Structure formats: C-alpha cells, structure tokens
Amino acid sequence: MSSTPGMSSSASSPEPLTFEQHRNNLLAEIHQTTESILRNLNLINRTIEASVEFGRNMEQVEKLWSMFEVVVGADPGLAKPPEREAHRASEKETAAFHGMDDTAVDG
C-alpha cells in the first residue's frame, strides 16, 4: 500500500479507531434496543396469557348462567312470556267491560 505524500502512517490510524468506536456504539445501541424489544414481547406474552386465563374463568360463569336460563325457562311460573301476560291483561279488561269478575278469567 502506498500512502499519499504528506500523510504519515500515524495520521491514518485515527480513522479506524473512530470507525471502531462508532461501530461499537451502534452495536451497543442495537443490543439495548433488542433487549427492550425482548422485555416488551415478554410483557405482551404475559398480558395475553392473563387474558386467556380470564376467558377460561368466564366459561364457568357462562355455564352457570346457561343452567340458570334452562331452569328458569323450564318453570312456567317463574318466567312468563310477554305475550301470555298481554293476553291475560286483555282478557281481564274484556271481563271487566262485560261485568265479569277476574277469578273466572284467571282460572
């Protein structure tokens, strides 16, 4: 290799040191960024796991409400359909209009 006139070998040596320093700084920054990404991914993973666990716990609540709905739907005394109630109210109004008592209609 030939050096340019007027430049000594000591003048060209700071360039590689500056390059190596810059490279080391960039590598350190990349390492810090990678570590930060890894921490954030772990946090996201824990959050997703907690959400899935919460969903699993809700399955038991959903089963309980389904059983309640079946029990309530099976007993006509507990849950009367709105149409039946409206029909009985209409019958009572008709009976009152015609002068009949309510016990005849309820039976």
C-alpha positions as CSV (number, residue, x, y, z in Angstrom):
1,M,0.0,0.0,0.0
2,S,1.2,3.4,-0.8
3,S,0.5,6.4,1.4
4,T,-0.3,9.8,0.0
5,P,2.6,12.3,0.2
6,G,2.4,14.4,3.2
7,M,0.4,11.9,5.3
8,S,2.2,9.8,7.7
9,S,1.0,6.5,9.0
10,S,0.1,8.0,12.3
11,A,-2.4,10.3,10.6
12,S,-4.3,7.4,9.1
13,S,-4.6,5.5,12.3
14,P,-7.3,7.7,14.0
15,E,-9.8,6.8,11.2
16,P,-10.0,3.1,12.1
17,L,-10.3,4.0,15.8
18,T,-13.2,6.4,15.1
19,F,-14.8,3.7,12.9
20,E,-14.4,1.1,15.6
21,Q,-15.8,3.4,18.2
22,H,-18.8,4.3,16.0
23,R,-19.4,0.6,15.3
24,N,-19.2,-0.3,19.0
25,N,-21.6,2.5,19.8
26,L,-24.0,1.2,17.2
27,L,-23.7,-2.4,18.4
28,A,-24.4,-1.3,22.0
29,E,-27.4,0.7,20.8
30,I,-28.6,-2.4,18.8
31,H,-28.1,-4.6,21.9
32,Q,-30.1,-2.2,24.1
33,T,-32.9,-2.0,21.6
34,T,-33.0,-5.7,21.2
35,E,-33.2,-6.1,25.0
36,S,-36.0,-3.6,25.1
37,I,-37.9,-5.4,22.4
38,L,-37.5,-8.7,24.3
39,R,-38.8,-7.2,27.5
40,N,-41.8,-5.8,25.7
41,L,-42.6,-9.1,24.0
42,N,-42.4,-10.8,27.4
43,L,-44.8,-8.2,28.8
44,I,-47.2,-8.7,25.8
45,N,-47.0,-12.5,26.3
46,R,-47.9,-12.3,30.0
47,T,-50.8,-9.9,29.2
48,I,-52.1,-12.3,26.5
49,E,-51.8,-15.3,28.9
50,A,-53.8,-13.3,31.6
51,S,-56.5,-12.5,29.0
52,V,-56.8,-16.2,28.0
53,E,-57.0,-17.2,31.7
54,F,-59.7,-14.7,32.3
55,G,-61.6,-16.0,29.3
56,R,-61.3,-19.6,30.7
57,N,-62.7,-18.4,34.0
58,M,-65.7,-16.8,32.2
59,E,-66.6,-20.2,30.7
60,Q,-67.7,-21.3,34.1
61,V,-69.8,-18.2,34.6
62,E,-71.4,-18.7,31.2
63,K,-72.2,-22.4,32.0
64,L,-73.8,-21.3,35.3
65,W,-75.9,-18.6,33.5
66,S,-76.9,-21.2,30.9
67,M,-78.0,-23.6,33.6
68,F,-80.0,-20.8,35.2
69,E,-81.6,-19.9,31.9
70,V,-82.7,-23.5,31.4
71,V,-84.1,-23.8,34.9
72,V,-86.0,-20.5,34.6
73,G,-87.2,-21.4,31.1
74,A,-88.4,-24.8,32.3
75,D,-90.7,-23.5,35.1
76,P,-93.6,-21.5,33.6
77,G,-94.4,-20.0,37.0
78,L,-91.0,-18.2,37.1
79,A,-90.8,-16.8,33.6
80,K,-94.0,-16.0,31.8
81,P,-93.6,-14.9,28.1
82,P,-94.7,-11.3,27.5
83,E,-97.4,-12.5,25.0
84,R,-99.1,-14.6,27.7
85,E,-99.1,-11.6,30.1
86,A,-100.5,-9.3,27.5
87,H,-103.2,-11.8,26.6
88,R,-104.3,-12.2,30.3
89,A,-104.4,-8.4,30.7
90,S,-106.6,-8.2,27.6
91,E,-108.9,-10.9,29.0
92,K,-109.2,-9.1,32.3
93,E,-110.1,-5.9,30.6
94,T,-112.7,-7.7,28.5
95,A,-114.2,-9.3,31.6
96,A,-114.3,-6.1,33.4
97,F,-116.1,-4.4,30.5
98,H,-118.7,-7.2,30.4
99,G,-119.1,-7.1,34.2
100,M,-117.5,-10.5,34.9
101,D,-115.2,-11.0,37.9
102,D,-111.4,-11.6,37.5
103,T,-111.4,-15.1,39.1
104,A,-113.3,-16.5,36.1
105,V,-110.6,-15.3,33.7
106,D,-107.6,-16.3,35.8
107,G,-108.6,-19.9,36.0
